[in-house]
Amino acid sequence: MAMFGGEEDEKNMEPQAETIVGVDVTIKGNFKSPSNITVNGTVKGRVDTKTDVTVGEKATIEGSVNARKVVISGTIQGNVEARESLEITPTGKIFGDITTANLVIQSGAIFVGKSMMVEKGELKEKEEELEEAVEEVADEAKTEEEPVEEEVVQ
């Protein structure tokens, strides 16, 4: 229980950890995290989180992205599902279909694909499925003694 609040305050207190893929890093394989993800390098595979994804100007993702909020300043070659909002900045490029409740495409951005607008909360079922998948991955990581078979190229 939180010191000054009720049980509800405790539930809302999630770690603010963030995973950052550096400019010179290439990750091959699916990438799941329970916290925010910032990609400044290259990811060749699916990116999943129950929180936010930020794609830097020099970043490239070759695969789908599933997150609560997504901000794209780099390039994504794959579908994007943003449960709350999706923003494509002037340097951002998406080559794939998008699904979101709130879409912002700034002048200069490139979007080639189909868009589907949904009401906020309509993708809640998908969020719950993602949370279960992320928890399974976290549990497997705790119990496995074998090294992860992801290739990191620098």
C-alpha positions as CSV (number, residue, x, y, z in Angstrom):
1,M,0.0,0.0,0.0
2,A,1.2,3.5,-0.8
3,M,2.3,5.6,2.2
4,F,0.0,8.6,1.6
5,G,-2.6,7.1,-0.8
6,G,-5.0,4.3,-1.1
7,E,-4.6,1.0,-3.0
8,E,-5.6,2.8,-6.2
9,D,-2.5,5.0,-6.0
10,E,-0.3,2.0,-5.7
11,K,-1.8,0.4,-8.8
12,N,-1.0,3.5,-10.8
13,M,2.7,3.5,-9.7
14,E,4.5,1.7,-12.5
15,P,8.2,1.7,-13.0
16,Q,9.3,4.5,-15.4
17,A,12.1,2.3,-16.9
18,E,12.8,2.9,-20.5
19,T,14.5,0.7,-23.2
20,I,16.7,2.6,-25.6
21,V,18.1,1.2,-28.8
22,G,21.2,3.2,-29.6
23,V,22.0,4.8,-33.0
24,D,24.6,2.2,-33.9
25,V,22.6,-0.8,-32.7
26,T,20.7,-3.3,-34.8
27,I,18.3,-5.8,-33.2
28,K,17.0,-8.8,-35.2
29,G,14.0,-10.4,-33.6
30,N,10.8,-9.5,-31.9
31,F,11.2,-6.9,-29.2
32,K,8.8,-6.7,-26.2
33,S,9.0,-4.5,-23.1
34,P,6.6,-3.5,-20.4
35,S,8.0,0.0,-20.4
36,N,8.6,2.8,-22.8
37,I,10.8,2.0,-25.9
38,T,12.9,4.6,-27.7
39,V,14.5,3.4,-31.0
40,N,17.4,5.4,-32.4
41,G,18.9,2.5,-34.3
42,T,17.4,-0.4,-36.3
43,V,14.9,-3.1,-35.2
44,K,14.2,-5.9,-37.7
45,G,11.1,-7.4,-36.1
46,R,8.0,-6.6,-34.2
47,V,8.0,-4.0,-31.4
48,D,5.5,-4.4,-28.6
49,T,4.9,-2.5,-25.4
50,K,2.0,-1.6,-23.2
51,T,3.3,2.0,-22.9
52,D,4.9,4.3,-25.5
53,V,7.3,3.9,-28.5
54,T,9.4,6.8,-29.8
55,V,11.2,6.4,-33.2
56,G,14.1,8.8,-33.6
57,E,15.0,10.6,-36.8
58,K,17.7,8.2,-37.8
59,A,15.8,5.1,-36.7
60,T,14.4,2.3,-38.8
61,I,11.9,-0.4,-37.8
62,E,11.3,-3.2,-40.2
63,G,8.2,-4.8,-38.6
64,S,5.0,-3.9,-36.9
65,V,4.6,-1.7,-33.8
66,N,2.0,-2.1,-31.1
67,A,1.9,0.4,-28.3
68,R,-0.3,2.9,-26.3
69,K,1.3,6.0,-27.9
70,V,3.7,6.2,-30.8
71,V,5.7,9.1,-32.1
72,I,7.6,8.6,-35.3
73,S,10.4,10.8,-36.5
74,G,12.2,8.0,-38.4
75,T,11.0,5.2,-40.7
76,I,8.7,2.3,-40.1
77,Q,8.2,-0.4,-42.7
78,G,5.2,-2.3,-41.2
79,N,1.8,-1.8,-39.6
80,V,1.4,0.5,-36.5
81,E,-1.3,0.0,-33.9
82,A,-1.4,2.9,-31.4
83,R,-4.1,2.3,-28.8
84,E,-4.3,6.0,-27.8
85,S,-2.4,8.2,-30.3
86,L,0.0,8.2,-33.2
87,E,2.0,11.2,-34.3
88,I,4.1,11.3,-37.4
89,T,6.6,14.3,-37.3
90,P,7.9,16.1,-40.4
91,T,10.8,13.7,-40.7
92,G,8.7,10.6,-40.0
93,K,7.8,7.9,-42.6
94,I,5.4,5.0,-42.4
95,F,5.0,2.4,-45.1
96,G,2.2,0.3,-43.8
97,D,-1.3,0.4,-42.3
98,I,-2.1,2.3,-39.1
99,T,-4.8,1.9,-36.5
100,T,-5.3,4.5,-33.7
101,A,-7.8,6.6,-31.8
102,N,-6.0,9.9,-32.4
103,L,-3.8,10.6,-35.5
104,V,-1.5,13.6,-36.1
105,I,0.4,13.8,-39.4
106,Q,2.6,16.9,-39.5
107,S,3.5,18.7,-42.7
108,G,6.4,17.0,-44.4
109,A,5.6,13.5,-43.0
110,I,5.2,10.5,-45.4
111,F,2.5,7.9,-44.9
112,V,1.8,5.2,-47.5
113,G,-0.9,2.8,-46.4
114,K,-4.4,2.6,-45.0
115,S,-5.5,4.2,-41.8
116,M,-8.3,3.0,-39.5
117,M,-9.6,5.3,-36.8
118,V,-11.1,3.7,-33.7
119,E,-12.6,5.1,-30.5
120,K,-10.3,5.3,-27.6
121,G,-10.7,2.1,-25.5
122,E,-11.8,0.1,-28.5
123,L,-8.4,-1.5,-28.7
124,K,-8.5,-2.3,-24.9
125,E,-8.8,-6.1,-25.7
126,K,-5.6,-6.0,-27.7
127,E,-3.9,-4.1,-24.8
128,E,-4.9,-6.9,-22.4
129,E,-3.6,-9.5,-24.8
130,L,-0.3,-7.6,-25.1
131,E,0.0,-7.3,-21.3
132,E,-0.4,-11.0,-21.0
133,A,2.2,-11.7,-23.7
134,V,4.7,-9.2,-22.1
135,E,4.2,-10.9,-18.7
136,E,4.8,-14.3,-20.3
137,V,8.1,-13.1,-21.8
138,A,9.2,-11.6,-18.5
139,D,8.4,-14.9,-16.7
140,E,10.2,-16.9,-19.3
141,A,13.3,-14.6,-19.0
142,K,13.4,-15.1,-15.3
143,T,13.2,-18.9,-15.5
144,E,15.4,-19.5,-18.5
145,E,19.1,-19.9,-18.0
146,E,19.9,-20.0,-21.7
147,P,21.1,-16.7,-23.4
148,V,18.7,-14.8,-25.5
149,E,19.0,-15.7,-29.2
150,E,18.8,-12.1,-30.5
151,E,21.6,-10.8,-32.6
152,V,22.9,-7.3,-31.8
153,V,25.1,-5.8,-34.6
154,Q,27.1,-2.7,-33.9
